[in-house]
Structure formats: structure tokens, C-alpha cells
Amino acid sequence: MIRITELRLPINHAPEALEEAILKRLNIQAHDLIRTDVFKRSYDARKNVALAFIYTVDLSVKDEEKLLKQFANDIHVRPSPDTSYHFVANPSQVKGSDFVRPVVIGFGPCGIFAALVLAQMGFKPIVLERGKPVRERTQDTWGLWRKNVLNPESNVQFGEGGAGTFSDGKLYSQIKDPKFYGRKVIAEFIKAGAPEEIRYVAKPHIGTFRLVGVVERMRQEIIELGGEIRFSQKVIGFDIQNDQITGVKIEGHPDLLANHVVLALGHSARDTFEALHAAGVYMEAKPFSVGFRIEHPQSLIDKARLGPHAGNELIGAADYKLVHHAKNGRAVYSFCMCPGGTVVAATSEPNRVVTNGMSQYSRNERNANAGIVVGITPEDYPGGPLAGIEFQRALESKAYELGGSTYEAPGQLVGDFLAGKASTEFGSVMPSYKPGVHLTDLADALPPYAIEAIREALPAFEKQIKGFSMKDAVLTGIETRTSSPLRITRGANFQSMNIKGLYPAGEGAGYAGGILSAGVDGIKVAEAVALDYLSQ
């Protein structure tokens, strides 16, 4: 096939206009064009240009070789890369029924794709998920949001689908992906019911409610292929002999024999991290970020980002990505921006407050929200691999107290935050966080260097998005689970540095950040597991 890039068309173009543009671009006739697939569609909404879609298109034509020679010097006409997925093993290569089945711990995006690819290759994985199936888990999560009742084993962090289920469902990433594993992730989501457009839009997302059904259908495929999903099975320990994993200990259940274990834990499985550390598994502290959620009217963001194109239904709600390097050496940046979304309660431990953001597929809620976070390093929390967890816990406990010790989150208007005084009433922006926001002074919610950096960054962001530092915008505390505070280090074979058969994976192990990259890492680890089986 041939790939054409940088095809520009008016945003409201007729359906047949794309084919007409291809024919004109290549100077061929309609009967020469065999097939067309849109690989990517983005948009150009700069204020001084006409609103336009920009297409990358893969197509089949008659006499492709001749056409490619004709355009040999055109960088926008090239052979299409092979983006199809190729399994590294197939069921005929799998050992007999007596082989020890692989175990996947965790059923978030990484665990789902590790288990799915292992199942598709015939390895019949066993998945251990400490939380509940996604619909039961949703009910428990609403219990915190509506009734201030936390279930420590079934919440935004734990349960089928992982933390990504209660998010914007973003499926874009900046990871290097030369083998196009991301296309495999997208294809499986579409097969399970996600909208077809996520295959080609520049910034695809699914949304929370749609993700629920998608995750259920992916679970069903794993089961139909011989895999098992065991819910409410919390791993509390590991059997290791001669630097080889031999089994896992499950709370309230017999030990499970295992010599290939995928650790798809997510970034909040703190007790499991502690169990791994106690078992001698090598890990190290890593940088992460902490901060607040900020909310503005979505209309303000749309106007600032899209100008005269704000409100165009073909573009949808605008997003942003901001970064500021503060004078004190700290980087402040926007994290997990959710257009037309809500700020949600995301704690997994009693008497602590954590925020996150999520959007539905429509992205039509009144407010835009994003994390405004400050980068920190292990030098800020010395004490070994688990020190970052204690650092997070201390901040989350403080946020619980500042919020009134009811799971309400502490909040402050941006104008008051910049002025250094407590807020007493909301203005034009009403916060979306449930169970609710308790107005206070957020100066004590984060270390002084973080407060200083954010106070400097907000006016700086105003220069990029007019109204960003508006007095009535709301800061809600706190955001601490931006990424894992540690890395369970692995080698080139994807196994733990010092424990054979243990495969750290995904966001919790420090190798992903977001749904797409976690899914991609799950695929890579599944392949490594399969190849290790075949080598024995």
C-alpha cells in the first residue's frame, strides 16, 4: 500500500472530497484507486488559517511500484509501513496441559492486554484481580462519591479495568512504537465495542461509561480462549526459591503455583509493593509529580484554544498541554487534561484524599479540568524504594484533614491561592468533585517548593491561555498518583533484575503512563513470557 501524508481539506468537506483529493494528489483516475484507509486525522485550528482536517491515508492503487517511482522525491508519498500485529507464538507451539500456566496480577489496561495476548497465543493465563468486576466496582466507586463510603478493595484504583476505567479514556501517547503495538491496542478496543473513529483521530478517547462495556467484552474473550479471571483475590506474598518465582500467596486462598508471573499492579498497589520489597525483589525510587486539579469553564478553554472555531461540533471540546520551568528549578505542567469532564475522588486508602479527572465520551460537562503538578525526585523523599509511598500518604492524609476529614477535598479559588489567603465562597466556577469541596487555604497541602512553583506557573500559563489564572477558577487538592513512585526494574528480557520468572509491567512497575502505553507494555511482556516458555 501507499501512504499519503498532509492531505488538507476544509473541516466540513463532503464525504467524497477525500477521494477526490487523493486522485488529484496522485494524478490518477478513480478506476486506478482500489482501497482507501484513513490512518490519522488531525485538525489545524490556528486562528489565522481556515479550519482544516489534515489526513494521513493508506491506499491501494493499480501499479503501485510505478507510482512510487513517480513520486520518489516526494516525502509525503511513501510505501505504507506494516502496522499489522504478528504473534510471536501460536497454540501449536504451547507445551502440553501439564505446563504451569502464566499468572497475571492485576486487570487494568496492562494486565488486560498481557492476558489477552497470552490467551490469543494459547497460553490460558490465570488473572488475579484484588478488586471486583467492573459493574460491581462502579457501584462501590459511586458509594464514595455519593455517600462518603470507601471500599479499600473496590474503588477508582482497584478492580476490573484499573484506574483507566475512571478517566478520560485517552488513547494517545508519546511512546516510541516502531512495531505499532498501539495499533493492536486500538484494534482490540474497537473489536470490543469502542467507536471506530479511535482508529484514526489524532487524540482518541473512549470515555468512562463506554469503557465499562469494552472491558467486559475483552474479559469474555480471554475466558473463551481458556483464560481465567479470578476477582477478589488479593496477592499478599511471593514464593521465591533460588532467585526463581515459584508461586504467589493469595489472601484467603491456597497458594498458587507459578513460574511466570506478570506484575501488572497499577501505581496504587502499595501493599503489594511492600510485599515484593519484603521478598527481596529489586526496585528503586523514581521521580513522579504532585499538585492540584484546576477547573475552568470549558467555554473559556474552547475560546482561548480555538478562537473563532470554538464550539464547532466536528472538533469538540478543546484541550491543552502546558509546562513552566519555575525559578526554583521545579517543572510545573498540566497532567491528564479532561475536556468537559469532572474531578473525581480517587483514594484507595481510608482517611486520605486523592483527586483525578475523568470525562465521558461526549465531553460535554460544564468544566474543563487538569492536574497542575510539580515534578519531584527521590532527593525530595530520601529513604529507599518505598519512601515515595510514605511521601504520598503524608500528603493525602493532610488533604483529608484540610477537607474536613469527611472525604471532601480541600479547595481554593485561584485568585485567593495567588494572594495567599483562604477562600470562603465560590465564584462563577462551581467545582465538580464529589463528595464535595471544602474551601480553605491550600498553602499547607504541598511542600513549600511546590506551592511556590505553582504560584509562579499559573500567571505564566495565562500568557498561553487567556483566563487561565482567572480569580474564580478552582484548585482542588490533591493530585498524588500521577505515576508510580518506584520502578520494579527489569532487564532486556522483561524479567526482574534479580528474580527469574517475574515480569514487572505497566504503570505500577514504572514502565507506562496511561491506557495506551500500559496496553502496549502488556503486549511486550506477554511476548516475552511466551518466548521464555518456548525456549524451555
Secondary structure by P-SEA (a helix, b strand, c coil): cbbbcccccccccccaaaaaaaaaaacccccccccccccbbbbbbcccccbbbbbbccccccaaaaaaaaaccccccccccccbbbbccccccccccccbbbbbccccaaaaaaaaaaaaaccbbbbbbccccaaaaaaaaaaaaccccccccccccccccccccccccccccccccccaaaaaaaaaaaaacccccccccccccccaaaaaaaaaaaaaaaaaabbbbbccccccbbbbccccccccccccccbbbbcbbbccccccaaaaaaaaaaaccbbbbbbbbbbbbbbccaaaaaaaaccccccccccccccbbbbbbccccbbbbbccccccbbbbbccccccbbbbbccccccccccbbbbbbbbbbcccccccccaaaaaaaaaaaaaaaaaaccccbbbbbcaaaaaaccccccccccccccccbbbbccccccccaaaaaaaaaaaaaacccccccccccccccccccccccccccccccccccccccccccccccccccccaaaaaaaaaaaaaaaaaaaaac
